[in-house]
Amino acid sequence: MRSSKQFEELRELSSEIQYYNAILSLLHWDQETHMPPGAIASRSHQIAQLSAMIHEKKSGSKFKAALEKLISLSTGQPKAKGLSLTERASLREWRKEYIRATKLPVSFVKTFSQVTSEATQIWATAKKQNNFKLFAPFLEKIVELSREKAKILGFEDHPYDALLEGYEPCMTTHKVSVIFKGLQKELTRLLQKIKAKKQVEDGFLHEKVGDKTQMEIGHDFLAKLPIDMAYTRLDLSAHPFSIAMHPQDSRITTRIIPHSFISNIFSVLHEAGHAMYEMGLPVETWGTPLSEAISLSIHESQSRWWETLIGRSLPFWKSRYPALQKMLPALKKVPLERFHRAINKVSPSLIRVEADEVTYCLHVIVRFEIEQALISGSLQVNDLPAAWNAKMKEYLGVVPPTDTEGVLQDVHWSLGDFGYFPTYALGNLFAAQFFTAFAKKYTDWEQRVAAGDFLFIREWLREKIHRCGRMYNAEELVKKVTGKHLNERAYCSYLKKKYAKIYNF
């Protein structure tokens, strides 16, 4: 049998799994957008059953037999002759996935899925009611399951490594700790400089704007981006998110805060960045790892690229501000430069998703350190609110007056996503390094963006990042695109240069 035929047989099995994953994603999307709240019990069982079935297919004998014809599971050496580089890369990734999947029993996957599905709804209620005690028993179970998961998957240094690997395979707890230590030092120093300066006035950003108008603004901004609206849609959810079923079917959500219309705009830009990544993955290799995102860090680099590096830039608003002024006439009294300074105001705050660029990563570092402590067992769930508040005071100088604004603000722990949070900060670092390479090629990017041209940006991202799929890991990709390994220097340099102008130092 020719290797090409064997490869296609394996791809067919993988494609079937991907179709089921797409259905699972659709169930999650519906749960967060349109599902009636009373349906949560049945939906939890649906998700649990489908998750178990997907896991069985990924770790089953049929997939194993097809994979073993082409690659050694023990050594990773290809068995077949004449494989292309892309086929070799797909086999490498399939093997890694198979080995990880076969370590987790189907019963564990089913239990984990059902517990987290139920916990998500309890979290939403607990957040609304400012009632951590309501959520705590569910979180305790999720932490226990996450510790068990780490043991099953195995680790050499820290149990958190096993969980982090699921979101950023090229990182370890130690690597992230070293990077974050340097990042925290630079951010704290910059924050102190900014605090010594006169604060930016941004009261006009907090006038009440109705839900209908905000959604119209969101749709208008989305439509002006280089995103194919035939393959996406915008809805409302408690926590903004992006989810994709296929490169030609990607959904995003935003949320409405009555006194912060700018939050909605940045949510749309952020989630659109995720969607453009998914829609830029090659359709022709769908069903293989070459049509999948590299990691959550790279995914986040794409969302933060559009939200911050482009969306908070002056050139972007030279293009978009006149249209916003028409939709919000009160802004006609506010000059562009004043508006730009206001949306880039730096002020330590309680909510991560509303944080400015300088303090954002400090929020992530708080979560990273707390997660390590929960997984290692040095911190108990009942002590979590106090630990959270202490770290917020230490790193940001603010203390949440309620758990809703503190430990309950993020959905991730209810989903069982321990190991996810570091990718938010790593994404900023990747984005900044990618942007240095982009700006060298397009020295006129500011003029083009000011004129409303965004397509060239997306095309560069597609060529350098999206079309690669999982051909490379995250560190290999950043080295290929920028010539340097991941570090915090490009990001810190970007922040220092930008905010020195805004705060005049």
C-alpha positions in Angstrom: 0.0 0.0 0.0 1.4 3.4 -1.0 2.0 5.8 1.9 -0.2 8.5 0.3 -3.2 6.1 0.5 -2.3 5.2 4.1 -2.0 8.9 4.9 -5.5 9.7 3.4 -7.0 6.9 5.4 -5.6 8.4 8.6 -6.8 11.8 7.5 -10.3 10.5 7.0 -10.4 9.2 10.6 -9.0 12.6 11.8 -11.6 14.5 9.8 -14.4 12.5 11.4 -13.0 13.5 14.8 -12.9 17.1 13.7 -16.5 17.0 12.6 -17.5 15.8 16.0 -15.3 18.5 17.6 -17.2 21.0 15.5 -20.5 19.8 16.8 -19.2 20.0 20.4 -18.0 23.5 19.8 -21.5 24.4 18.4 -23.1 23.0 21.6 -20.7 25.2 23.7 -21.5 28.3 21.6 -25.2 27.7 21.9 -24.9 27.2 25.7 -23.3 30.6 26.1 -25.5 32.5 23.6 -29.0 31.2 22.9 -29.7 28.1 25.1 -32.5 28.6 27.6 -31.0 28.4 31.2 -33.3 25.5 32.2 -31.7 23.3 29.6 -28.3 23.1 31.3 -28.8 19.6 32.8 -29.6 18.0 29.5 -26.9 20.0 27.7 -24.3 18.9 30.3 -25.1 15.2 29.5 -25.0 15.9 25.7 -21.5 17.5 26.1 -20.3 14.7 28.3 -21.5 12.0 25.9 -20.0 13.7 22.9 -16.7 14.4 24.7 -16.4 10.8 25.7 -17.2 9.6 22.1 -14.5 12.0 20.6 -12.0 10.8 23.2 -12.7 7.1 22.3 -12.2 7.9 18.6 -8.9 9.8 19.3 -7.5 7.0 21.5 -9.2 4.0 19.9 -7.6 1.0 18.2 -8.7 2.0 14.7 -6.9 5.4 14.9 -3.9 3.7 16.5 -3.7 1.1 13.7 -3.8 3.7 11.0 -1.2 5.9 12.8 1.2 3.0 13.4 1.3 2.2 9.7 3.0 5.5 9.2 5.0 6.4 12.3 6.5 4.6 15.3 4.5 5.5 18.4 7.5 4.7 20.6 10.2 6.6 18.8 8.4 9.1 16.6 10.3 7.9 13.5 8.3 7.8 10.3 7.8 4.2 8.8 6.4 5.1 5.4 8.6 6.2 2.5 8.1 9.3 0.4 6.3 11.4 3.0 6.2 15.1 2.3 7.3 17.7 5.0 3.7 18.5 5.7 2.7 14.9 6.1 5.6 14.3 8.5 4.5 17.3 10.5 1.0 16.0 10.6 2.2 12.6 11.8 4.3 14.2 14.5 1.3 16.1 15.9 -1.1 13.2 15.5 1.3 11.0 17.5 1.7 13.6 20.3 -2.1 13.9 20.5 -2.6 10.2 20.5 -0.1 9.6 23.3 -1.7 12.4 25.4 -5.2 11.1 24.7 -4.6 7.5 25.5 -3.3 8.5 29.0 -6.8 9.8 30.0 -9.5 7.2 30.6 -12.8 7.8 28.8 -14.6 7.7 32.2 -12.4 10.6 33.4 -13.0 12.7 30.2 -16.8 12.1 30.6 -16.8 13.1 34.3 -14.6 16.2 33.7 -16.8 17.4 30.8 -20.0 16.9 32.8 -18.7 18.6 36.0 -17.3 21.6 34.1 -20.4 22.0 32.0 -22.6 22.3 35.1 -20.0 24.4 36.9 -20.1 27.0 34.1 -23.7 27.8 34.8 -23.2 27.8 38.6 -20.3 30.2 38.1 -22.5 32.6 36.1 -25.1 32.6 38.9 -22.4 33.0 41.6 -20.9 35.9 39.8 -24.2 37.6 39.4 -25.1 37.1 43.1 -21.5 37.8 44.4 -21.7 34.4 46.1 -18.3 32.5 46.0 -19.6 29.9 48.4 -22.1 28.8 45.8 -19.3 28.1 43.3 -16.7 26.8 45.7 -17.8 23.2 45.9 -17.8 22.9 42.1 -14.4 24.6 41.9 -13.0 22.2 44.6 -14.1 19.2 42.4 -12.6 20.8 39.3 -9.3 21.4 41.1 -9.3 17.8 42.3 -9.9 16.6 38.8 -7.2 18.9 37.4 -4.7 17.5 39.9 -5.7 14.0 38.9 -5.4 14.9 35.3 -1.8 16.2 35.9 -0.9 12.9 37.6 -2.4 10.8 34.8 -0.6 12.8 32.0 2.7 12.9 34.0 5.3 15.6 34.6 8.9 15.9 35.5 9.1 19.1 37.6 5.7 20.7 38.5 2.2 19.2 38.1 1.2 22.5 36.5 3.5 21.5 33.5 1.1 18.8 32.5 -1.8 21.2 32.3 0.2 24.1 30.7 1.3 21.7 27.9 -2.4 21.4 26.7 -2.4 25.1 25.9 1.2 26.0 25.1 3.3 22.8 24.4 6.6 24.6 24.1 6.5 26.1 27.6 7.1 24.8 31.1 6.2 26.4 34.4 9.9 27.3 35.0 10.2 28.9 31.5 7.1 31.0 32.1 8.2 32.0 35.6 11.5 33.3 34.3 9.8 35.3 31.5 7.1 36.6 33.9 9.7 37.7 36.5 11.4 39.9 33.9 8.1 41.1 32.6 6.7 42.0 36.0 9.8 44.0 36.9 9.6 46.1 33.7 5.9 46.6 34.0 6.1 47.7 37.6 8.8 50.2 36.8 6.8 51.6 33.9 3.7 51.8 36.0 5.5 53.8 38.7 6.6 56.3 36.0 3.1 56.7 34.8 1.7 57.1 38.3 4.0 60.1 38.8 2.5 61.9 35.9 -0.8 63.8 35.5 -3.6 61.3 34.8 -5.4 61.2 31.5 -9.1 62.4 31.7 -11.5 59.8 30.2 -14.9 60.7 31.7 -16.5 61.0 28.2 -15.8 57.3 27.6 -18.2 56.4 30.4 -21.4 58.0 29.3 -24.2 55.6 29.0 -24.8 54.0 25.6 -27.7 51.8 25.0 -27.5 48.1 24.0 -28.9 48.6 20.5 -26.5 51.4 19.7 -23.5 49.4 21.1 -24.4 46.4 19.0 -24.7 48.6 15.9 -21.2 50.0 16.7 -19.9 46.4 17.2 -21.3 45.3 13.9 -19.9 48.4 12.1 -16.4 47.9 13.4 -16.5 44.2 12.6 -17.6 44.9 9.0 -14.7 47.3 8.4 -12.1 44.6 9.3 -10.7 42.3 6.6 -13.0 39.5 7.8 -15.4 37.6 5.6 -18.9 38.1 7.1 -20.2 35.1 5.1 -18.3 32.9 7.6 -18.8 34.6 10.9 -21.4 36.2 13.1 -21.5 38.4 16.3 -23.6 37.6 19.3 -23.9 38.5 23.0 -22.6 36.4 25.9 -21.7 36.9 29.6 -18.0 36.7 28.7 -16.7 37.5 25.2 -15.3 34.6 23.3 -14.5 33.2 19.9 -15.1 29.6 18.8 -14.6 28.0 15.4 -16.2 24.9 13.8 -14.2 25.2 10.5 -12.2 27.9 8.7 -15.5 28.8 7.1 -17.5 28.9 10.3 -16.2 31.0 13.1 -18.4 32.6 15.8 -17.6 35.5 18.1 -19.4 37.2 20.9 -19.2 40.5 22.8 -20.7 41.9 26.0 -22.4 45.2 26.6 -21.4 47.4 29.6 -23.7 50.4 29.5 -21.1 52.9 30.8 -18.2 51.5 28.7 -18.9 51.5 25.0 -15.2 51.2 24.3 -15.1 47.9 26.1 -17.5 46.5 23.5 -15.4 47.8 20.6 -12.2 46.3 22.0 -14.0 43.0 22.7 -15.1 42.9 19.0 -11.6 43.6 17.8 -10.1 41.0 20.1 -12.5 38.2 19.2 -12.3 39.1 15.5 -8.5 38.6 15.7 -9.2 35.1 17.0 -11.7 34.5 14.2 -9.4 35.8 11.5 -6.8 33.3 12.6 -9.2 30.4 12.4 -10.5 31.6 9.0 -7.0 31.9 7.8 -6.1 28.3 8.4 -5.8 26.3 5.2 -9.0 24.7 4.2 -7.2 22.3 1.9 -5.5 20.6 4.8 -8.6 20.5 7.1 -8.8 17.3 9.1 -5.0 17.4 9.7 -3.0 19.3 12.3 -1.8 21.6 9.5 -5.3 23.2 9.6 -5.3 23.8 13.3 -4.0 26.6 15.4 -0.5 26.2 16.9 -1.3 27.0 20.5 -3.4 29.3 22.7 -0.4 31.7 23.0 -0.3 32.2 19.2 -4.0 32.5 19.1 -3.9 35.2 21.7 -1.2 37.0 19.8 -3.6 37.4 17.0 -6.4 38.8 19.1 -4.2 41.2 21.0 -2.6 42.2 17.7 -6.0 43.6 16.4 -7.2 44.8 19.8 -4.1 46.6 21.0 -1.3 47.0 18.4 -3.8 48.0 15.8 -7.0 48.9 17.7 -5.4 51.2 20.3 -3.1 52.9 17.7 -3.6 56.5 16.6 -3.6 55.5 12.9 -6.5 53.1 13.4 -8.6 55.8 15.0 -7.7 58.3 12.3 -9.6 55.9 10.1 -12.4 54.9 12.4 -13.1 57.9 14.7 -15.2 59.9 12.2 -17.7 57.0 11.9 -17.8 56.5 15.6 -18.5 60.2 16.1 -21.5 59.9 13.8 -22.9 57.0 15.9 -22.1 58.8 19.1 -22.6 62.5 18.4 -21.4 63.5 21.9 -17.8 62.6 20.7 -17.9 65.3 18.1 -16.7 67.7 20.9 -13.8 65.4 21.7 -10.7 65.8 19.5 -9.0 62.7 18.1 -5.8 63.1 20.1 -7.7 63.5 23.3 -9.8 60.4 22.5 -6.7 58.4 21.7 -5.0 59.3 25.0 -8.2 58.4 26.9 -8.6 54.9 25.4 -4.9 54.3 26.4 -5.3 55.6 30.0 -3.2 53.5 32.4 -4.8 52.9 35.8 -4.7 49.7 37.9 -8.1 48.2 37.8 -10.0 45.2 39.1 -11.1 43.5 35.8 -8.6 41.7 33.6 -10.5 42.1 30.3 -10.9 45.8 31.0 -7.3 46.4 31.9 -5.0 48.7 30.1 -1.9 47.4 28.2 0.6 48.2 31.0 -1.3 46.4 33.8 -2.9 43.6 31.8 -0.1 41.1 32.1 0.1 41.7 35.9 -3.5 40.4 36.1 -2.3 37.3 34.3 0.7 36.8 36.6 -1.7 36.9 39.6 -3.7 34.1 38.1 -0.6 32.1 37.1 0.8 32.1 40.6 -2.6 31.3 42.1 -3.1 28.4 39.7 0.2 26.9 40.6 -0.6 27.0 44.3 -4.1 25.4 43.8 -2.7 22.6 41.7 0.2 21.9 44.0 -2.1 21.9 47.0 -0.4 24.8 48.8 -3.6 26.9 48.4 -7.1 25.6 49.2 -10.2 26.7 47.3 -11.9 28.2 50.5 -8.8 30.4 50.9 -8.9 31.6 47.3 -10.7 34.9 47.7 -8.3 36.1 50.4 -5.3 35.0 48.3 -6.7 36.7 45.2 -7.2 40.0 47.0 -3.7 39.8 48.6 -2.0 39.3 45.2 -4.1 42.0 43.6 -3.0 44.5 46.2 0.7 43.4 45.9 0.9 43.6 42.1 -1.7 46.2 41.2 -2.3 48.1 44.4 -6.1 47.5 44.3 -8.4 45.3 46.3 -11.7 44.0 44.9 -14.6 45.1 47.1 -16.6 42.0 46.0 -15.8 38.5 44.7 -17.8 39.3 41.6 -15.1 41.9 40.7 -12.4 39.6 42.1 -12.0 35.8 42.1 -15.3 35.2 40.2 -14.6 37.5 37.3 -13.3 34.9 34.8 -15.1 31.9 33.4 -11.9 29.8 32.8 -11.8 27.8 36.1 -15.4 26.8 35.8 -14.4 25.3 32.4 -11.5 23.4 34.0 -9.0 25.5 32.0 -6.1 25.4 34.4 -2.9 26.3 32.4 -4.8 28.6 30.1 -4.1 32.0 31.7 -0.3 32.2 31.0 -1.1 32.2 27.3 -2.8 35.6 27.6 0.5 37.3 28.6 2.6 35.1 26.3 0.3 36.1 23.5 1.2 39.8 24.1 4.9 38.9 23.9 4.5 36.9 20.7 2.4 39.7 19.1 5.0 42.4 19.9 7.8 40.3 18.4 5.8 39.5 15.3 4.9 43.2 15.0 8.6 44.2 14.9 9.0 42.0 11.8 5.8 43.3 10.2 6.8 47.0 10.8 10.2 46.4 9.2 8.5 45.1 6.0 5.8 47.8 6.0 7.4 51.0 7.1 4.4 52.8 5.8 1.9 50.8 7.9 0.7 53.8 9.8 -0.2 55.8 6.7 -2.0 52.8 5.2 -4.0 52.1 8.3 -4.9 55.7 8.7 -6.4 55.5 5.2 -8.5 52.6 6.2 -6.4 49.8 4.6 -6.3 46.7 6.8 -6.2 43.9 4.3 -2.4 44.0 3.9 -2.1 43.3 7.6 -4.3 40.3 7.5 -2.5 39.0 4.4 0.9 39.3 6.1 -0.5 37.4 9.2 -1.9 34.7 6.9 1.3 34.2 5.1 3.6 34.2 8.2 1.4 32.6 10.8 -2.1 31.4 9.8 -1.2 29.2 6.8 1.5 27.4 8.8 -1.1 25.5 10.9 0.9 23.4 13.3 3.9 22.9 11.0 6.0 24.6 13.7 5.6 25.0 17.5 5.2 28.5 18.9 8.9 29.1 19.7 10.0 27.7 16.3 7.5 30.0 14.6 8.6 33.2 16.4 12.2 32.4 15.6 11.3 31.8 11.9 9.4 35.1 11.6 11.6 37.3 13.8 14.9 35.6 14.1 14.7 35.6 17.9 13.5 33.4 20.6 10.5 34.5 22.7 11.3 37.1 25.3 9.7 40.1 27.0 11.9 42.8 25.4 9.9 43.7 22.3 6.7 44.0 24.3 8.3 46.2 27.0 10.0 48.3 24.4 6.7 48.9 22.6 5.0 49.9 25.8 7.8 52.2 26.9 7.8 54.1 23.6 4.1 54.4 23.3 3.3 55.5 26.9 6.3 57.9 27.1 4.5 59.9 24.4 1.0 59.6 26.0 2.3 60.5 29.5 5.1 62.9 28.4 8.2 61.4 30.1 
